[in-house]
Every structure is written in structure tokens, then in C-alpha cells.
Amino acid sequence: MIETDLEYIVVEGPIGVGKTTLARRLAESYGGEPLLEAPDENPFLPKFYENPRANALSTQLYFLLQRVEQIRELHQADMFTNLRVGDYMIEKDYLFAQLNLNADELRLYEQVYAQIAGETVVPDLVIYLQAPVNVLMDRISNRGVPYEAGIDQHYLHRLVSAYTHFFFNYETAPLVIVNAAEIDIANNEDDYALLFEKLQTIKKGRHYLNPLPF
């Protein structure tokens, strides 16, 4: 276990890139607690992948409520009693809303968000995992989640583009951009050690670990 002054780390990236696995490993390395999404608890998510147009709003609102509740729990715990490592940031919710909702649904979503989201918690460090669509498709297929079989390449291309644009402009917290296609931080101990060592040197600004070009 490594001591750190960090209190809140977030791992982000598109579906299948490995953010939950990395969040769990970092929490273990730092002796902290993982703060993870629970997509399997969202009853609308399988329906969304079957028929995105009909189920986008209900899926998105469920995730919003789930994420807001977890962020509130952080505030209620004296901000942080232990380091937390999350596999999402609340801004991700609006990114998906813009991607999946039509104009009327997005206006409704924005009204709900404004009413319940409240003050966000700024991470001490954000790790953005990048990978091309073909790699994401392979990883999604290999993990064998039944409802994810409905994810197509067009949707992933749009999602990867949205993440790229978001993090190109992101300056809220120190950011590490990782080429997750070229290193295996889930299964290769040397790759994980390389990333973990780099994290110990991050204080502010933007940093790269074998990045893909924007």
C-alpha cells in the first residue's frame, strides 16, 4: 500500500476500455475504496441496447439519479475519510445525454439535472483511458455481457469522438491520458507498475502515457 495525499481519483473512458478494472486496482494499491457505477442495476440498459431511441431517456435518468446519489454520499462522509477511486465522473452523464437524447429529451434531462445534481466534487486526478473502436469491440465481446452484444461500431465511434472532444478541452483537474490499446493495465504487472509509478509524479497539468494522437 502506497501513501498519497490524493483523496479522489477518477478513471474515465469509453465502454470496454478497462476503467472499472483499473479503478479497483488503484484502490487496492492505495488502500482506498472503489467508487463504482453499477450498470447491471439499471433495468433500462438492456432495453437501451435493443432499442436506443425508445429507451434512451429512461436509461439516462436512471444513471443520473444513481450517480448523483453516490456523489452526495461523498459529501456526507466529511468529503473523504479514505481515498476513493471512481470509474466515472459526473460530467460523463451529460456527455452521454447529449449523445443519446433528442432535443426535447435533452431539455427535460437538463431541467432534472439542474434540480438534483447540486455541487460536484472535483477529482484530485483524472485518468483518461483511450483505445480505438476495434479494440473496444474486441474487449466488449470478450467480457461476454449479454446486453452489450447490441453495441455497434457506429455508436462506439460517436462515443469515442465525444470523449476525445471532452478531454481535449478538460482543464478542471490534473489529467493523465493513457493509450490503453498498447498497454494491458488489467493483466500485465509491468504495464500497471509503469502507470502507477507515473501517477506518483503527477501534481498538475496534462500528462501522457504512450498516448494516441487526438
C-alpha positions in Angstrom: 0.0 0.0 0.0 1.3 3.4 -1.0 0.6 6.6 1.0 -0.8 9.5 -1.0 -2.2 13.0 -0.5 -4.8 12.3 -3.1 -8.4 11.9 -1.9 -10.4 11.3 -5.1 -9.1 9.7 -8.3 -11.4 9.2 -11.3 -10.7 6.7 -14.2 -12.7 7.6 -17.3 -13.0 6.4 -20.9 -15.4 4.7 -23.3 -17.2 1.4 -22.8 -14.8 -1.6 -22.7 -11.6 0.4 -22.2 -10.9 -1.1 -18.7 -11.8 1.8 -16.4 -13.5 -0.3 -13.7 -10.6 -2.8 -13.6 -8.1 0.0 -13.2 -10.2 1.7 -10.6 -10.3 -1.4 -8.5 -6.5 -2.0 -8.8 -5.7 1.6 -7.9 -8.0 1.5 -4.8 -6.2 -1.7 -3.7 -2.7 -0.2 -4.3 -3.5 2.9 -2.3 -5.5 1.2 0.4 -8.6 3.2 -0.6 -12.2 2.4 -1.7 -13.5 1.9 -5.2 -16.5 4.1 -6.1 -18.0 2.3 -9.0 -21.0 2.5 -11.3 -23.5 -0.4 -11.2 -24.8 -0.7 -14.7 -26.2 -4.1 -14.0 -28.6 -2.4 -11.6 -30.1 -0.2 -14.4 -33.2 -2.1 -15.6 -33.4 0.1 -18.7 -29.9 -0.5 -20.0 -30.5 -3.9 -21.8 -33.6 -2.3 -23.4 -31.5 0.7 -24.5 -29.1 -1.6 -26.4 -32.1 -3.3 -28.0 -33.8 -0.1 -29.0 -31.8 3.0 -28.2 -34.3 5.5 -29.5 -37.2 4.2 -27.3 -35.2 3.8 -24.1 -32.5 6.5 -24.1 -34.3 8.9 -21.7 -35.3 6.3 -19.0 -31.8 4.8 -19.2 -30.1 8.2 -18.8 -32.3 9.4 -16.0 -31.7 6.2 -14.0 -27.9 6.6 -14.4 -28.2 10.3 -13.4 -30.0 9.5 -10.2 -27.6 6.7 -9.4 -24.5 8.9 -9.9 -25.9 11.9 -8.0 -26.7 9.7 -5.0 -23.1 8.4 -5.0 -21.7 11.9 -5.2 -23.9 13.0 -2.3 -22.6 10.2 -0.2 -19.1 11.6 -0.7 -20.2 15.0 0.6 -21.8 13.4 3.6 -18.7 11.4 4.6 -16.7 14.5 5.7 -15.7 14.8 2.0 -13.3 11.9 2.3 -12.3 9.6 5.1 -10.4 7.4 2.8 -9.1 7.7 -0.8 -11.9 6.9 -3.3 -11.2 5.7 -6.8 -14.1 6.1 -9.1 -14.8 4.6 -12.6 -16.8 7.7 -13.7 -17.1 11.4 -13.3 -20.5 13.2 -13.1 -19.7 15.2 -16.2 -19.8 11.9 -18.1 -23.6 11.8 -17.6 -24.2 14.9 -19.6 -21.8 13.6 -22.3 -24.0 10.5 -22.8 -27.2 12.6 -22.6 -26.0 14.7 -25.5 -25.1 11.6 -27.4 -28.3 9.7 -27.0 -31.2 12.1 -26.3 -33.2 14.1 -28.8 -33.7 17.8 -28.4 -36.9 17.6 -26.3 -35.5 14.8 -24.1 -32.3 16.7 -23.6 -34.2 19.8 -22.4 -36.1 17.7 -19.9 -32.8 16.0 -18.8 -31.2 19.4 -18.3 -34.1 20.5 -16.1 -33.8 17.4 -13.9 -30.0 17.7 -13.7 -30.2 21.3 -12.6 -32.6 20.4 -9.8 -30.8 17.4 -8.4 -27.1 17.5 -9.3 -26.0 20.2 -6.9 -22.3 20.8 -6.2 -20.0 18.4 -8.0 -16.8 17.0 -6.4 -13.6 17.9 -8.3 -11.2 14.9 -8.5 -7.6 15.4 -7.4 -6.6 13.4 -10.5 -8.3 12.1 -13.7 -7.0 9.2 -15.7 -8.5 9.0 -19.2 -8.1 5.6 -21.0 -8.1 5.8 -24.8 -8.5 2.9 -27.3 -9.7 2.6 -30.9 -13.1 1.2 -31.7 -11.8 -2.1 -32.9 -10.0 -2.7 -29.6 -13.1 -1.7 -27.7 -15.3 -4.1 -29.7 -13.0 -7.0 -29.0 -12.9 -6.3 -25.3 -16.7 -5.9 -25.1 -17.1 -9.2 -27.0 -14.6 -11.0 -24.7 -16.2 -10.0 -21.5 -19.5 -11.5 -22.7 -22.1 -9.3 -21.1 -25.2 -10.4 -22.9 -26.9 -7.0 -23.3 -23.7 -5.4 -24.6 -23.9 -7.6 -27.7 -26.2 -4.9 -29.1 -23.4 -2.3 -29.2 -22.4 -1.5 -32.7 -19.3 0.2 -34.1 -21.2 3.4 -35.2 -22.3 4.0 -31.6 -18.8 3.4 -30.3 -17.3 5.8 -32.9 -19.6 8.5 -31.8 -18.8 7.8 -28.1 -15.0 7.8 -28.7 -15.3 11.1 -30.6 -17.4 12.6 -27.7 -14.8 11.5 -25.1 -11.9 12.8 -27.3 -13.6 16.2 -27.6 -14.4 16.4 -23.9 -10.9 15.7 -22.7 -9.3 17.8 -25.4 -10.8 20.7 -23.6 -10.6 19.4 -20.0 -8.7 21.5 -17.5 -10.5 21.1 -14.3 -8.1 18.6 -12.7 -4.7 17.1 -13.4 -5.2 14.7 -16.3 -3.2 11.6 -17.4 -4.1 10.3 -20.9 -3.3 6.6 -21.3 -3.1 4.6 -24.5 -4.9 1.6 -23.2 -4.7 -0.2 -26.5 -0.9 -0.6 -26.3 -0.5 -1.5 -22.6 -2.5 -4.0 -20.6 -3.0 -2.5 -17.2 -5.5 -5.2 -16.3 -3.3 -8.3 -16.8 0.3 -7.1 -17.2 2.0 -6.3 -14.0 4.8 -4.4 -15.7 2.3 -2.2 -17.5 0.4 -1.5 -14.4 3.6 -0.7 -12.5 4.6 1.7 -15.2 1.3 3.6 -14.9 1.3 3.5 -11.1 4.8 4.9 -11.0 3.9 7.7 -13.3 0.9 8.7 -11.1 3.2 9.3 -8.2 4.8 12.2 -10.1 1.6 14.0 -11.2 0.9 17.3 -9.5 -0.9 19.4 -12.1 -1.4 19.8 -15.8 -1.8 17.3 -18.6 0.4 14.1 -18.9 0.6 11.2 -21.3 1.5 7.5 -21.2 2.1 6.3 -24.7 -0.9 8.3 -26.0 -2.9 8.0 -29.1 -2.9 11.3 -31.1 -6.0 13.5 -30.9 
